[in-house]
Amino acid sequence: MADDPRAWNDFGVLAYLEGDRKKAEEWFRKALGIEPEKARKNLKKMKNEK
């Protein structure tokens, strides 16, 4: 499933919920080309929580 671009944002959310912010950011950045609005929203949310 990791090779399905539609799941990349979801993998980011899972990594974030598991406390792995670095991995979450990697997935969100990867998802920017597929779901830019969702990925940007999640990256912004992570940045604001620091």
N, CA, C and O of each residue as an XYZ file, in Angstrom:
200
protein
N       0.817     -1.194      0.000
C       0.000      0.000      0.000
C       0.864      1.262      0.000
O       0.406      2.309     -0.458
N       2.089      1.192      0.496
C       2.963      2.363      0.535
C       3.310      2.859     -0.863
O       3.755      3.995     -1.024
N       3.113      2.021     -1.871
C       3.396      2.446     -3.231
C       2.175      3.088     -3.900
O       2.238      3.456     -5.073
N       1.082      3.223     -3.176
C      -0.129      3.865     -3.688
C      -0.145      5.320     -3.226
O      -0.358      5.579     -2.042
N       0.075      6.271     -4.126
C       0.156      7.684     -3.751
C      -1.065      8.212     -3.003
O      -0.962      9.168     -2.235
N      -2.204      7.595     -3.226
C      -3.413      8.057     -2.541
C      -3.355      7.812     -1.040
O      -4.113      8.421     -0.286
N      -2.467      6.931     -0.598
C      -2.365      6.589      0.823
C      -1.297      7.386      1.555
O      -1.223      7.322      2.782
N      -0.468      8.136      0.836
C       0.668      8.804      1.467
C       0.259      9.764      2.574
O       0.885      9.784      3.633
N      -0.770     10.549      2.351
C      -1.225     11.471      3.387
C      -1.722     10.695      4.608
O      -1.472     11.088      5.748
N      -2.419      9.603      4.359
C      -2.912      8.772      5.467
C      -1.767      8.170      6.271
O      -1.843      8.090      7.497
N      -0.708      7.747      5.589
C       0.469      7.234      6.294
C       1.084      8.328      7.160
O       1.573      8.061      8.257
N       1.057      9.555      6.660
C       1.555     10.678      7.446
C       0.751     10.875      8.711
O       1.309     11.110      9.783
N      -0.554     10.780      8.587
C      -1.428     10.927      9.754
C      -1.140      9.814     10.765
O      -1.056     10.072     11.966
N      -0.993      8.598     10.289
C      -0.691      7.479     11.195
C       0.640      7.688     11.909
O       0.740      7.483     13.119
N       1.651      8.092     11.166
C       2.960      8.336     11.781
C       2.857      9.446     12.822
O       3.453      9.358     13.896
N       2.110     10.474     12.502
C       1.920     11.592     13.432
C       1.233     11.118     14.718
O       1.654     11.470     15.820
N       0.189     10.329     14.569
C      -0.546      9.825     15.735
C       0.319      8.896     16.582
O       0.127      8.789     17.793
N       1.265      8.232     15.941
C       2.177      7.345     16.671
C       3.338      8.123     17.296
O       4.173      7.543     17.989
N       3.391      9.428     17.053
C       4.420     10.255     17.655
C       5.690     10.390     16.830
O       6.678     10.948     17.307
N       5.682      9.893     15.611
C       6.861      9.965     14.749
C       6.709     11.157     13.801
O       6.312     11.006     12.645
N       7.029     12.328     14.310
C       6.845     13.567     13.549
C       7.729     13.623     12.308
O       7.315     14.142     11.271
N       8.932     13.096     12.410
C       9.846     13.111     11.264
C       9.281     12.285     10.108
O       9.270     12.732      8.961
N       8.819     11.092     10.421
C       8.248     10.221      9.389
C       6.952     10.823      8.840
O       6.688     10.746      7.640
N       6.151     11.420      9.717
C       4.917     12.052      9.274
C       5.215     13.156      8.270
O       4.552     13.264      7.238
N       6.212     13.972      8.577
C       6.570     15.055      7.661
C       7.032     14.502      6.317
O       6.698     15.053      5.268
N       7.794     13.423      6.347
C       8.247     12.796      5.102
C       7.053     12.368      4.244
O       7.023     12.625      3.041
N       6.077     11.718      4.869
C       4.899     11.271      4.124
C       4.089     12.461      3.605
O       3.635     12.442      2.461
N       3.905     13.486      4.424
C       3.139     14.650      3.989
C       3.823     15.346      2.816
O       3.159     15.770      1.870
N       5.140     15.462      2.875
C       5.884     16.103      1.773
C       5.771     15.264      0.498
O       5.669     15.801     -0.605
N       5.791     13.957      0.666
C       5.630     13.064     -0.478
C       4.227     13.217     -1.079
O       4.049     13.109     -2.292
N       3.248     13.467     -0.229
C       1.851     13.588     -0.678
C       1.532     14.934     -1.318
O       0.462     15.098     -1.905
N       2.438     15.894     -1.215
C       2.164     17.234     -1.757
C       1.774     17.204     -3.235
O       0.917     17.979     -3.660
N       2.386     16.331     -4.014
C       2.080     16.254     -5.441
C       0.757     15.583     -5.755
O       0.226     15.731     -6.856
N       0.228     14.852     -4.799
C      -1.002     14.089     -5.018
C      -2.209     14.773     -4.384
O      -3.239     14.962     -5.032
N      -2.073     15.137     -3.124
C      -3.143     15.805     -2.373
C      -2.576     17.059     -1.709
O      -2.424     17.099     -0.489
N      -2.263     18.078     -2.506
C      -1.565     19.241     -1.951
C      -2.307     19.954     -0.826
O      -1.687     20.383      0.147
N      -3.610     20.084     -0.945
C      -4.365     20.798      0.101
C      -4.292     20.062      1.430
O      -4.019     20.673      2.464
N      -4.530     18.765      1.412
C      -4.484     17.974      2.645
C      -3.078     17.963      3.231
O      -2.892     18.159      4.432
N      -2.091     17.732      2.369
C      -0.715     17.640      2.846
C      -0.253     18.966      3.444
O       0.370     18.983      4.505
N      -0.553     20.080      2.770
C      -0.164     21.390      3.307
C      -0.844     21.672      4.638
O      -0.230     22.201      5.565
N      -2.113     21.314      4.717
C      -2.863     21.518      5.963
C      -2.208     20.743      7.109
O      -2.058     21.270      8.211
N      -1.822     19.501      6.850
C      -1.207     18.679      7.890
C       0.185     19.180      8.258
O       0.547     19.184      9.435
N       0.970     19.603      7.270
C       2.294     20.157      7.558
C       2.175     21.436      8.386
O       2.944     21.656      9.322
N       1.211     22.267      8.033
C       0.994     23.517      8.780
C       0.580     23.208     10.212
O       1.050     23.851     11.150
N      -0.288     22.236     10.377
C      -0.756     21.844     11.715
C       0.434     21.368     12.561
O       0.554     21.732     13.731
N       1.299     20.563     11.968
C       2.475     20.080     12.698
C       3.382     21.239     13.074
O       3.887     21.285     14.195
N       3.597     22.165     12.169
C       4.477     23.303     12.423
C       3.927     24.167     13.559
O       4.690     24.646     14.399
N       2.637     24.364     13.587
C       2.006     25.191     14.615
C       2.010     24.541     15.986
O       1.838     25.235     16.988
N       2.200     23.242     16.062
C       2.181     22.533     17.343
C       3.560     22.446     17.982
O       3.684     21.960     19.106
N       4.588     22.903     17.296
C       5.941     22.835     17.856
C       6.109     23.763     19.014
O       7.189     23.829     19.600
